[in-house]
Amino acid sequence: MPPRRKLNDLDRGRAIGWLAVAPSVIIRLKQRFHATGRVQERQGSGRSRVTTQREDRFTQRQAMQQRMATANNIRQRLQATTNTVVSGQTIRNRLHKFGLRARRPVRGTTLTTNHRAARRAWCTQHVKWQRQQWAQVLFTDESRFCLEPADGRIRVWRCRGERFAEDAVLERQRFGGGSVMVWGGISTRLRTPLYHVVGNLTGVRYQNEILQPLVVPALKAIGPRAILQDDNAPPHRSAAVNTFIQQARVNRMLWPANIVSNSPDLNPIEHMWDELCRRAQQHHPPPANLGQLLQWLQQEWNEVPRAFICNLIHSMRQRCVECLAHNGGHTRY
């Protein structure tokens, strides 16, 4: 038996630094080399790969061309095109290799060609506005809050066969158990009171209940260059309201037709409604009736930090930039 070779400190350091593996790996490789004269991995006993690389690329293209297609849809197309029979799980495994995973899509409003063109034109006009100019705008809107909001993100822990278990069923009343409609306005300098709109809002009611007592004083508090932003809802654009706007000398921001209803990402008050909804849902136990829900909404409306509102309005320039970058399409806002 040949004498053992002693390694010096330099060789020992090289052995540890060059191969960052466990000593048992080196031992198995040495045993395999003495037994077979080779160090290559042996052929495994697992199932052979069903699809080729070309078929995998076909699967990826199908998923990228039609993002809403299911794994079974792609499987059927693969079988019809290449006569290769695979399972839906195989399709999912191949797509995972390309970094594609099924996720819930972001919900957005329908944008036609005219909507996109109007959004581009409006953003081009306002993309160079500075913060001082956006600070003159009073963003207003109405929103409806349900007593039992439908939150699709709620999950339940359950075992197999417990789908209809008593504590695994989420009980909801029809139509959300009723709702309340509120109106509000925000700017970097102030926020209006949260007004409860009872029944249907008409042009006359919009003038008498909102414009005169709430909007006009808020615009005067902002300054002589204050601008009112409201959408193109029928009550906001009635003849009586337009006449009042002219007589009161209110400077109103011009919006192309239907751009606001199809562009919630261009109105920062939409994020204010989301924040208000999250704050109201954090109350435990949940509101027992619509009166309590309205009380909590008005309380949370006043407690939203002013810095949060300022950040929303300061993002208007970036909203315009992203809208133009997406050719008038949907943005992350």
PyMOL commands that set and color helices and strands:
alter all, ss='L'
color gray80, all
select helices_A, chain A and resi 9-18+23-36+53-65+71-82+88-97+113-126+131-134+166-168+174-177+203-222+234-237+239-247+264-266+269-281+290-303+306-314+316-325
alter helices_A, ss='H'
color red, helices_A
select strands_A, chain A and resi 137-146+179-186+195-197+227-229
alter strands_A, ss='S'
color yellow, strands_A
deselect
rebuild
show_as cartoon
